[in-house]
């Protein structure tokens, strides 16, 4: 059988963090513990009520569309999308159909810390449109379904990708990048666990060389009949997204190889079982009976929101961290996945340069060498040591008391070899465990964590080690050079890790001659 190629497109829904709902003045708080309290006649579709669009939601949607390189529509409108379900009190959803706010954009992905068939990918964006969210359905153990209307009417943006995603890894990274962008724009918390961001995947398997993808369209070649796509729902994490797509690729491939006909289904994802299941036959746009929302006139997005300005976006910041600070691409990627972390890292590097320039032992160093070494050292401590220690203590970067200045000072002490890595970790732990922002030099001096480089003091300790380990000394003198590591370890133990290992080894070798 010819080789089958996965064709993947994603639909991402993100709740906006506006103060009020999309078409009424109710508080936008879908996570409120008490059900059905942030509601009004508009949310509940009482007769005679009229929707009034939220200008803040429109502003945020334009932000998202611009960040995704979309063309902003000169004129846009709202439409009624009809379907009947308990979470939709009106019997229709106010959404957008043929005149969305943003169209024909793209997002560039780099697969730096993950394995993928291609190192980069440009994923096309079909459309970005604004709508209202539905109510939340709660299913109890008795088989009853309860409806919470606190979420009904919350501003919801839908981003539809072109079907040019090739792997489950690309789908996951795409979703992660969108989440990062939403948070950089400050338009949504985009927390998947809380339902602020929801992902749906459209997956089909097509014969290699029998189709082409042009923008949002898949076209068959040479009389080939395209296989139907399947829509995957109920995906509540990035890992689940990856697993669901992998499962669906395998399921569809096996079915087609057996000659089974694929239906255009909507399937749910059961994360516990690790499999998808049929929900219903997939609807088409005709099934929703779209028509223009008569209660909201056509509008001009950029005239209503002329002052939309974008901050520095994650991709641009990654590149700048690489170019300006000398971080590796891997460290730059990790540090820019969270805007608060990237801000902290940037402040650390600014402070670090000032600290390094103030030290007499580093002033004469080549600036290019210094930049490279500092970035490597700081990147390692930021992405592993600090993040690990914070994770152990369940400290969020937004409430971190350790200032960038004092962390930069700690990195400076390590770089200048005034403290070794072991003792630097002890200092970091004390800084994190303190209720105040503590100077690392003060801790080093108070606790005696500073690196011992005084040759006279080290010599006394080394002579004592030589005296206490005669057998190992004889082995070294007989030609077993690796024994030096054992003896050096005893010196480090005697100094509680404070000895300068380079100086200590030099003296040790001299006394063993």
C-alpha angles and dihedrals in degrees: 000000000000117000114273120222123202115237111197133184127173135213113202123192119194127184113225120229096229119148094243137027126273101265105012142040097255116128114267098234110126092164094061110135096224109072123228098012101111092062141111141172092282094052090048094046097237113182115272097024121129130205119240112196119237109239091199090058090051090050091052092048092053088050091055093045092050092047088055092051093247127159108247113228118246088215128019138174144188124247137196115246108197126212134129119237134133092251092061111069096183095050087240138059122230101234139134127267122167101005107048122173094247134025143172100021133142144208126212118221130197119197099211107144096027135062117249137159091246125034095220136019137186109215115199121227113218098189147339115209140170126231143145123272123238129239120274120255118214119196117203128203091258092065095257123135119216126195124218112192095190087100095044109111097014110147109262128187120202120204115194118195129208114255093255099108107117107188142027088247091057090050092052095046090046091055092045091050092050090050090052091049092050090052094046088052090048091225097121143004085228091203107171094196090059094043095248088127122033127184130204124183129208110205132181134161117227133182113260113256094011098095144035132210117220112177107304094345130092113202128192121231131214097003094310116155113223117234115239120260125236123218116219119208138175093054108153106171141033091247090051089051090055094045094046094052092045090051093047093049089053094044095049093044092053092046094050092046088056091051095250118153115241117223124212092253138169108223131188123223120233104199094188093054093035093228142100126240135198116264103167145319107287117258125228127217089262090061091062094056094219119202132161116281101251095202096059120058125222110276140197107233099201093047091052092044108026097154103063108145123179125219121223105294126224097257093051091047092050091054092046092050088054095045102036104034101025096238116160115253089249094054092042089053093050094045095050098048087088120042092212092052091047090051091050092047091050092052090048092054092048092050092042093058090053092049093048093047090054095058118092093211094059103035094089096049120116107267095225092050091046092050092050095046094044092050091049092049097042093043092053094048093045097047099039117013099039097036091047094049091047092049090053089054094039091236117161117216090236091064099036110137094194104100123223088239094058093043089051089051089054091052088049092054089052094045092049089048092239089129131021125233095259094054092039088060089052090051091049091051091052091048092052094045093052122095090222137049104268128199108243093213089058091053092046093052096040095050097035093241094141118119112262108230099152103122096207092053092045092048092058091053093045093051089052091052091049089051093049097048107044095152093056091045090055091049090053093048090050090061105273096130097175087069086077088076091059092049092046088051089055089052090051090048092050090052093042089244094306100113118107098246095208094052092040093054091047092054092042093055092047092053092046095057 
